[in-house]
Amino acid sequence: MGKSLGLSEGDGAWCPAGPVYPNDAEYLEIDLRQLHFLTLVGTQGRHAGGHGKEFARSYRLHYKRDGHHWMSWRDRWGNEVISGNENTNEVVLKDLGPPIIARYIRFYPRSDRVMSVCLRVELYGCVWKDGLQSYTAPLGQVMPLAAELVYLNDSTYDGSSVSKLHFGGLGQLTDGVVGLDDFTQTKEFRVWPGYDYVGWSKISFPDGFIKMEFEFDRLRSFTYMKVHCSNMHTRGVGIFEQVDCLFKHSLATAWEPVPVSRQLSVDVRDPSARSVTIPLDGRIGLFVQCHFYFAAEWMLFSEIAFLSSELGLGPG
């Protein structure tokens, strides 16, 4: 996507109308035409056969999925500013951790002094075939273990939070990172125990289940849902014992009364994490609501994915 690095046609880059310091309001916007899962960004300055000397030392990324709400990309430690180029020739690649799921991307070049900047950019990723635009879920909780606190919050969620509920965004459950068998361990550097999982305690949910809602980009026929769960029963963690999923065709319509319901065998011998596949029988919807029932004191998820086929245009 964006085959501009290393090319020199014309000026060979995008350049703002004026200096970006101190106001970094100038931006380059890219429409990818459909949702993409983006993992890497490449930037380069303007060389123009030796006549160009402009490059961006740093930049910020904004993105949106639905055509309405812009979000700021932040790394796993909350930093928004991305280091850019030091000269006009070198290509600088930035690993996006967490990845971005979006259709629209904006590059905001920055500078620490008055100077002209120019950008050539490339985005690396693939089409987001899940079509999932957001999920709503209870906030992850803190598990007290004997030697430490395990923070099971959705730390990269890009939506909003109110009344102990995440809504309108995506986060760690769609970042492509599958948690380890021991949920206190992680594949990331310089993060806390439990980072790869989002988890909930049964005692906090008197009805015995957590409710999650999933909003998609267009009407879809669903084949299955796959949930990666911890099953470390030696620490009171287990997969869900039952799941009920409801469907509706639009925001204004009611949920269909008959759910897809599945019961699972509880495994108290093998503590390995596992992916649980839930057949969804070709049910149709723009929204899916699922109730996951506790089988143990704690329930921990690291990824949720759907296999579905598109049925029509999106809701606008």
TORDOTOR-442676 format. One record per residue (C-alpha): residue in one letter; x, z, y; chain; residue number from 1. Coordinates in Angstrom, 1 decimal. Each point is the difference from the previous one (the first is absolute). Example, Ala and Ser with C-alpha at 12.3 -4.5 7.8 and 13.67 -1.06 7.14 Angstrom:
PT  rest    east      up   north  kette   nr
PT     a    12.3     7.8    -4.5      A    1
PT     s     1.4    -0.7     3.4      A    2
! end
This chain:
PT  rest    east      up   north  kette   nr
PT     m     0.0     0.0     0.0      A    1
PT     g     1.4    -0.9     3.4      A    2
PT     k     2.9    -2.3    -0.9      A    3
PT     s     1.8     0.4     3.4      A    4
PT     l     3.3     1.8    -0.9      A    5
PT     g     3.0    -2.3     0.2      A    6
PT     l    -1.9    -2.9     1.6      A    7
PT     s     0.9    -1.3     3.5      A    8
PT     e    -2.7    -2.5     1.0      A    9
PT     g    -0.8     0.3     3.7      A   10
PT     d     1.0     3.4     1.3      A   11
PT     g    -0.3     1.2    -3.6      A   12
PT     a    -1.7     3.3     0.8      A   13
PT     w    -2.9     1.7     1.7      A   14
PT     c     0.9     1.6     3.3      A   15
PT     p    -2.2     2.2     2.2      A   16
PT     a    -0.7    -1.2     3.6      A   17
PT     g     2.2     2.7     1.5      A   18
PT     p     2.1     3.1    -0.9      A   19
PT     v    -1.6     2.4    -2.4      A   20
PT     y     1.5     3.1     1.7      A   21
PT     p    -1.5     2.5     0.9      A   22
PT     n    -3.4    -1.3    -1.0      A   23
PT     d     0.0    -1.3    -3.6      A   24
PT     a    -3.4    -1.5     0.2      A   25
PT     e     1.0    -3.6    -0.9      A   26
PT     y    -0.6    -1.0    -3.6      A   27
PT     l     0.1    -2.8    -2.5      A   28
PT     e    -3.2    -0.2    -2.1      A   29
PT     i    -0.2    -1.6    -3.4      A   30
PT     d    -3.2    -0.8    -1.9      A   31
PT     l     0.6    -0.3    -3.7      A   32
PT     r    -3.6    -1.3    -0.6      A   33
PT     q    -0.7     2.5    -2.8      A   34
PT     l     1.1     3.5    -1.1      A   35
PT     h     3.7     0.2    -1.1      A   36
PT     f     2.1     2.8    -1.6      A   37
PT     l     3.2     0.0     2.2      A   38
PT     t     3.2     1.7    -1.2      A   39
PT     l     2.8    -1.5     2.1      A   40
PT     v     0.5    -1.3     3.6      A   41
PT     g     2.9    -2.1     1.2      A   42
PT     t     1.0    -0.5     3.6      A   43
PT     q     2.6    -2.1     1.9      A   44
PT     g     0.8    -0.7     3.6      A   45
PT     r     0.1    -3.4     1.9      A   46
PT     h     3.3    -1.9    -0.4      A   47
PT     a    -1.1    -3.5     1.2      A   48
PT     g     3.3    -1.6    -0.7      A   49
PT     g     2.0     2.6     1.8      A   50
PT     h    -2.1     0.0     3.1      A   51
PT     g    -2.3     2.8    -1.0      A   52
PT     k     1.1     3.6     0.2      A   53
PT     e    -3.3     1.9    -0.4      A   54
PT     f    -0.9     2.3    -2.9      A   55
PT     a    -2.1     3.2    -0.5      A   56
PT     r     1.9     3.2    -0.7      A   57
PT     s    -3.2     1.6    -1.3      A   58
PT     y    -3.7    -0.6    -0.4      A   59
PT     r    -3.3     1.5    -1.1      A   60
PT     l    -2.6    -1.5    -2.3      A   61
PT     h    -3.8     0.2     0.4      A   62
PT     y    -2.4    -1.4    -2.5      A   63
PT     k    -3.7    -0.3    -0.9      A   64
PT     r    -2.0    -1.0    -3.0      A   65
PT     d    -3.6    -0.4     1.3      A   66
PT     g     0.5    -1.9     3.3      A   67
PT     h    -1.0     3.1     2.1      A   68
PT     h     2.3     3.0    -0.3      A   69
PT     w     3.8    -0.1     0.6      A   70
PT     m     2.2     2.5    -1.8      A   71
PT     s     3.7     0.9     0.7      A   72
PT     w     2.4    -0.2    -2.9      A   73
PT     r     2.0     3.2    -0.7      A   74
PT     d     2.6     0.6    -2.6      A   75
PT     r    -0.3     2.8    -2.5      A   76
PT     w     1.3     2.5     2.5      A   77
PT     g    -2.3    -1.0     2.9      A   78
PT     n     2.5    -2.3     1.9      A   79
PT     e    -1.5    -3.0     1.7      A   80
PT     v     3.0    -1.7     1.5      A   81
PT     i     1.9    -2.4    -2.3      A   82
PT     s     3.7    -0.9     0.6      A   83
PT     g     0.4    -3.7     0.7      A   84
PT     n     2.9    -2.3     0.8      A   85
PT     e     3.5     0.5     1.6      A   86
PT     n     0.7    -3.7     0.6      A   87
PT     t    -1.8    -3.3     0.0      A   88
PT     n     1.2    -1.3    -3.4      A   89
PT     e    -0.3     2.8    -2.6      A   90
PT     v    -3.3     0.3    -1.9      A   91
PT     v    -1.1     3.7    -0.4      A   92
PT     l    -2.4     0.8    -2.8      A   93
PT     k    -2.2     3.1     0.1      A   94
PT     d    -1.5     1.5    -3.1      A   95
PT     l    -3.5     1.0     0.8      A   96
PT     g    -0.5     3.4    -1.5      A   97
PT     p    -3.0     0.5    -0.1      A   98
PT     p    -1.0    -3.7    -0.4      A   99
PT     i    -2.6    -1.5     2.3      A  100
PT     i    -3.3    -1.4    -1.2      A  101
PT     a    -1.3    -2.2     2.8      A  102
PT     r    -1.1    -3.4     1.3      A  103
PT     y     1.2     0.3     3.6      A  104
PT     i     3.5     1.1     1.0      A  105
PT     r     1.4     0.7     3.5      A  106
PT     f     3.7     0.3     0.8      A  107
PT     y     0.7     2.1     3.1      A  108
PT     p     3.7    -0.5     1.0      A  109
PT     r     1.7     3.0     1.8      A  110
PT     s     3.0     0.5     2.1      A  111
PT     d     1.8     3.0     1.5      A  112
PT     r     0.8    -1.9     3.2      A  113
PT     v    -1.1    -3.0     2.0      A  114
PT     m     0.8    -3.1    -2.1      A  115
PT     s    -1.6    -3.1    -1.4      A  116
PT     v    -0.7     0.0    -3.7      A  117
PT     c    -1.0    -2.7    -2.5      A  118
PT     l    -1.1     0.2    -3.6      A  119
PT     r    -0.1    -2.1    -3.1      A  120
PT     v    -1.9     1.8    -2.8      A  121
PT     e    -0.9    -0.4    -3.6      A  122
PT     l    -2.4     2.1    -2.1      A  123
PT     y     0.4     0.5    -3.7      A  124
PT     g    -2.8     0.9    -2.4      A  125
PT     c    -3.0    -1.4    -1.9      A  126
PT     v    -3.7    -0.5     0.3      A  127
PT     w    -1.9     3.3    -0.4      A  128
PT     k    -2.3    -1.1    -2.8      A  129
PT     d    -1.7     3.4    -0.4      A  130
PT     g    -1.8    -0.8     3.3      A  131
PT     l    -0.2     3.8     0.6      A  132
PT     q    -0.2     0.7     3.8      A  133
PT     s    -0.4     3.8    -0.1      A  134
PT     y    -0.8     3.0    -2.1      A  135
PT     t    -1.6     3.3     0.9      A  136
PT     a     1.1     3.1    -1.8      A  137
PT     p     0.4     3.8     0.4      A  138
PT     l     3.2     1.1     1.5      A  139
PT     g     2.7     0.8    -2.5      A  140
PT     q     0.9     3.6    -0.5      A  141
PT     v     2.9     2.3    -0.5      A  142
PT     m     0.8     1.3    -3.5      A  143
PT     p     1.8     3.4    -0.2      A  144
PT     l     2.5     0.1    -2.8      A  145
PT     a     2.2     2.9    -0.9      A  146
PT     a     3.1    -1.3     1.8      A  147
PT     e    -1.4    -2.3     2.6      A  148
PT     l    -3.0    -1.5     1.8      A  149
PT     v    -0.9    -3.5    -1.1      A  150
PT     y    -1.6    -2.1     2.8      A  151
PT     l    -2.5    -2.4    -1.5      A  152
PT     n    -1.2    -1.6     3.2      A  153
PT     d    -0.4    -3.7     0.8      A  154
PT     s     2.9     0.0     2.5      A  155
PT     t     0.0    -3.8     0.7      A  156
PT     y    -3.8    -0.4     0.5      A  157
PT     d    -0.6    -2.3     3.0      A  158
PT     g    -3.6     0.8     0.7      A  159
PT     s    -1.7     3.1     1.6      A  160
PT     s    -0.6     3.5    -1.2      A  161
PT     v    -2.9     2.4     0.8      A  162
PT     s    -1.6     2.9    -1.8      A  163
PT     k     2.5    -0.1    -2.9      A  164
PT     l    -0.7    -3.7    -0.6      A  165
PT     h     2.1    -3.1     0.4      A  166
PT     f    -1.9    -3.2     1.0      A  167
PT     g     0.6    -3.5     1.3      A  168
PT     g     3.5    -0.6    -1.4      A  169
PT     l     2.4    -0.4    -2.9      A  170
PT     g     2.9     2.1    -1.1      A  171
PT     q     2.1     1.2    -3.0      A  172
PT     l    -2.7    -1.0    -2.5      A  173
PT     t     0.7    -3.6     0.8      A  174
PT     d     3.7    -0.1     0.8      A  175
PT     g     1.0    -1.4    -3.4      A  176
PT     v     2.1     3.2    -0.9      A  177
PT     v    -1.0     1.5    -3.4      A  178
PT     g     0.7     3.7    -0.3      A  179
PT     l     2.3     1.5    -2.6      A  180
PT     d    -1.0     2.1    -3.0      A  181
PT     d     1.2     3.2     1.8      A  182
PT     f    -2.1    -0.2     3.2      A  183
PT     t     2.5     2.3     1.8      A  184
PT     q     2.6    -2.7    -0.2      A  185
PT     t    -0.1    -3.2     2.1      A  186
PT     k     1.6    -3.4     0.3      A  187
PT     e     0.5     0.3     3.7      A  188
PT     f     2.9     1.6     1.9      A  189
PT     r    -0.3     2.9     2.4      A  190
PT     v    -3.7     0.8    -0.8      A  191
PT     w    -1.7     3.1    -1.3      A  192
PT     p    -1.0     0.8    -3.6      A  193
PT     g    -3.3    -1.7    -1.0      A  194
PT     y     0.5    -2.8     2.6      A  195
PT     d    -1.1    -2.8    -2.4      A  196
PT     y    -3.3     1.6    -0.8      A  197
PT     v    -3.3     0.9     1.8      A  198
PT     g    -1.6     3.0    -1.7      A  199
PT     w    -3.0     2.3     0.1      A  200
PT     s    -0.8     3.4    -1.4      A  201
PT     k    -3.2     0.5    -2.0      A  202
PT     i    -0.8     3.3     1.6      A  203
PT     s    -0.5    -1.8     3.4      A  204
PT     f    -2.7    -2.3    -1.4      A  205
PT     p    -3.0     2.1    -1.3      A  206
PT     d    -1.7    -3.2    -1.3      A  207
PT     g     2.9    -0.6    -2.4      A  208
PT     f     1.0    -3.4     1.3      A  209
PT     i     1.6    -1.8     3.0      A  210
PT     k    -1.7    -2.9     1.7      A  211
PT     m     1.8    -3.1     1.1      A  212
PT     e    -1.3    -3.1     1.7      A  213
PT     f     1.7    -3.4     0.1      A  214
PT     e    -0.8    -2.7     2.5      A  215
PT     f     1.0    -3.6    -0.7      A  216
PT     d     0.5    -3.1     2.1      A  217
PT     r    -2.9    -2.0    -1.5      A  218
PT     l    -2.6     0.2    -2.7      A  219
PT     r     1.7     0.2    -3.4      A  220
PT     s    -0.7     0.1    -3.8      A  221
PT     f     2.0     2.9    -1.4      A  222
PT     t     1.7    -0.2    -3.4      A  223
PT     y     1.8     3.3    -0.1      A  224
PT     m     1.5     2.9     2.0      A  225
PT     k     3.4     1.3    -1.0      A  226
PT     v     1.0     3.6     1.0      A  227
PT     h     3.5     1.4    -0.5      A  228
PT     c    -0.3     3.7    -0.7      A  229
PT     s     2.3     3.0    -0.8      A  230
PT     n    -0.8     1.7    -3.3      A  231
PT     m     2.5     2.9     0.3      A  232
PT     h    -2.3     2.5    -1.8      A  233
PT     t     2.8     2.5    -0.2      A  234
PT     r    -0.5     0.5     3.8      A  235
PT     g    -3.8    -0.2    -0.1      A  236
PT     v    -0.3    -3.7     0.8      A  237
PT     g    -2.1    -2.5    -2.0      A  238
PT     i    -1.6    -3.4     0.4      A  239
PT     f    -3.7    -0.1     0.8      A  240
PT     e    -2.4     0.5    -2.9      A  241
PT     q    -2.8    -2.3     1.5      A  242
PT     v    -0.5    -2.4     2.8      A  243
PT     d    -3.2    -1.4     1.4      A  244
PT     c     0.1    -3.0     2.3      A  245
PT     l    -2.7    -1.4     2.3      A  246
PT     f    -0.2    -3.3     1.8      A  247
PT     k    -1.6    -1.4     3.1      A  248
PT     h     0.0    -3.5     1.6      A  249
PT     s     0.3     1.0     3.7      A  250
PT     l     0.3     2.9     2.3      A  251
PT     a    -3.7     0.0     0.7      A  252
PT     t    -1.3    -0.2    -3.5      A  253
PT     a    -0.5     3.0    -2.4      A  254
PT     w     2.2     0.8    -2.9      A  255
PT     e    -1.2    -1.6    -3.2      A  256
PT     p    -1.7     2.8    -2.0      A  257
PT     v     1.7    -0.6    -3.4      A  258
PT     p     3.7     0.8    -0.1      A  259
PT     v     2.8    -1.2    -2.3      A  260
PT     s     0.8     3.2    -1.9      A  261
PT     r     3.0     0.5    -2.2      A  262
PT     q     1.1     3.1    -2.0      A  263
PT     l     3.7     0.5    -0.9      A  264
PT     s     1.7     1.8    -2.8      A  265
PT     v     2.1     2.9     1.4      A  266
PT     d     3.6     0.1    -1.3      A  267
PT     v     1.5     3.4     0.0      A  268
PT     r     3.0    -0.9    -2.2      A  269
PT     d     1.8    -2.8     2.0      A  270
PT     p     0.9     1.1     3.6      A  271
PT     s     1.0    -3.5     1.0      A  272
PT     a    -1.6    -1.6     3.0      A  273
PT     r    -2.1    -3.1    -0.8      A  274
PT     s    -2.2    -2.7     1.3      A  275
PT     v    -3.6     0.3    -0.8      A  276
PT     t    -2.0    -3.3    -0.1      A  277
PT     i    -3.8     0.2     0.8      A  278
PT     p    -2.0    -3.1    -0.9      A  279
PT     l    -2.5    -0.7     2.8      A  280
PT     d    -2.1    -2.6    -1.9      A  281
PT     g     0.0    -2.7     2.7      A  282
PT     r    -2.0     2.1     2.4      A  283
PT     i    -0.3    -1.5     3.5      A  284
PT     g     0.6     1.7     3.3      A  285
PT     l     1.7     0.2     3.3      A  286
PT     f     0.3     3.8    -0.3      A  287
PT     v     0.7     2.1    -3.1      A  288
PT     q    -0.5     3.8    -0.2      A  289
PT     c     1.6     1.9    -2.9      A  290
PT     h    -0.4     3.6    -1.2      A  291
PT     f     3.1     1.3    -1.9      A  292
PT     y    -0.8     3.1    -2.1      A  293
PT     f     2.7     2.6    -0.5      A  294
PT     a     1.2     0.7    -3.5      A  295
PT     a     2.6     2.6     1.1      A  296
PT     e     0.8     2.2     2.9      A  297
PT     w     1.6    -2.9     1.9      A  298
PT     m    -0.4    -3.7     0.2      A  299
PT     l     2.8    -2.2     1.4      A  300
PT     f     0.0    -3.8     0.7      A  301
PT     s     2.9    -2.1     1.0      A  302
PT     e    -1.6    -3.5     0.0      A  303
PT     i    -3.5    -1.6    -0.1      A  304
PT     a    -0.4    -3.8    -0.5      A  305
PT     f    -2.9    -2.3    -0.7      A  306
PT     l    -0.3    -3.4    -1.8      A  307
PT     s    -2.9    -2.0     1.5      A  308
PT     s    -1.0    -3.5     1.0      A  309
PT     e    -1.3    -1.2     3.4      A  310
PT     l    -3.6    -1.0     0.3      A  311
PT     g    -0.2    -1.1     3.6      A  312
PT     l     1.1     0.4     3.6      A  313
PT     g     0.7     3.4     1.5      A  314
PT     p    -2.4     1.9     2.2      A  315
PT     g     1.3    -1.6     3.2      A  316
! end
